[in-house]
């Protein structure tokens, strides 16, 4: 599993979240299996799960992603990184 970690600052969290939710079809079309969103005020960290790195890269390259981010009020360039799962435990 590969996690795409996207960190950015937004003008308004609720506006951003509505844009993020509206982009669900694009995430799914690239194979996303789920996500977690964490925020502290207007600082956002979205952890988006994909089955493999190629799927995550395809989503990251999707031109609609930048359009949605701009409309949702993302400020500046996002910090995007890809992480491979090493282990997981639920308690």
C-alpha positions in Angstrom: 0.0 0.0 0.0 1.1 3.6 -0.8 0.0 6.7 1.1 0.1 10.0 -0.6 0.7 12.7 2.1 -0.5 16.1 1.0 0.1 19.0 3.4 -1.0 22.6 2.8 -2.6 25.7 4.2 -6.1 26.7 3.1 -8.1 29.9 3.3 -11.0 28.2 5.1 -11.1 24.5 6.2 -14.8 24.0 5.6 -14.6 25.3 2.0 -11.5 23.2 1.4 -13.2 20.1 2.8 -16.2 20.5 0.5 -13.9 20.7 -2.5 -12.0 17.7 -1.2 -15.2 15.7 -0.8 -16.4 16.7 -4.3 -13.1 15.3 -5.8 -13.8 11.8 -4.4 -14.6 10.4 -7.9 -11.2 11.3 -9.2 -9.4 9.7 -6.2 -11.4 6.5 -6.7 -10.8 6.5 -10.5 -7.1 6.4 -9.7 -7.6 3.5 -7.3 -7.7 5.2 -4.0 -8.9 2.9 -1.2 -9.6 5.6 1.4 -8.2 8.6 3.2 -7.7 10.4 6.5 -7.8 14.2 6.8 -6.2 15.9 9.8 -6.2 19.6 10.4 -5.1 22.2 12.9 -7.0 25.4 12.0 -6.3 26.0 8.4 -3.3 23.7 8.2 -4.4 20.4 6.5 -2.7 17.0 6.1 -4.6 14.6 3.8 -3.3 11.0 3.8 -4.7 9.3 0.7 -4.3 5.5 0.4 -3.6 3.8 -2.9 -2.8 0.1 -3.7 0.6 1.0 -5.3 2.9 3.9 -6.2 1.8 4.0 -9.8 -1.8 4.7 -8.8 -0.7 7.4 -6.4 1.5 9.0 -9.1 -1.4 8.9 -11.6 -3.7 10.7 -9.2 -0.9 13.3 -8.4 -0.5 14.0 -12.1 -4.3 14.4 -12.8 -4.8 18.0 -14.0 -8.1 18.2 -12.2 -6.3 18.0 -8.9 -4.7 21.4 -9.3 -8.0 23.0 -10.4 -9.8 21.6 -7.4 -7.1 22.8 -5.0 -7.2 26.3 -6.4 -11.0 26.5 -6.2 -10.9 25.0 -2.6 -8.6 27.8 -1.4 -5.2 26.1 -1.1 -2.6 28.8 -0.3 0.8 28.3 -2.0 2.3 25.1 -3.3 1.3 21.9 -1.4 4.0 19.6 0.2 3.4 16.2 -1.4 5.2 13.0 -0.6 4.7 9.3 -1.1 5.1 6.7 1.7 5.2 2.9 1.5 3.6 1.0 4.3 6.0 -0.9 6.4 3.6 -2.2 9.1 0.3 -1.4 10.7 -1.5 -2.3 13.9 -4.9 -1.3 15.2 -5.7 -1.1 18.9 
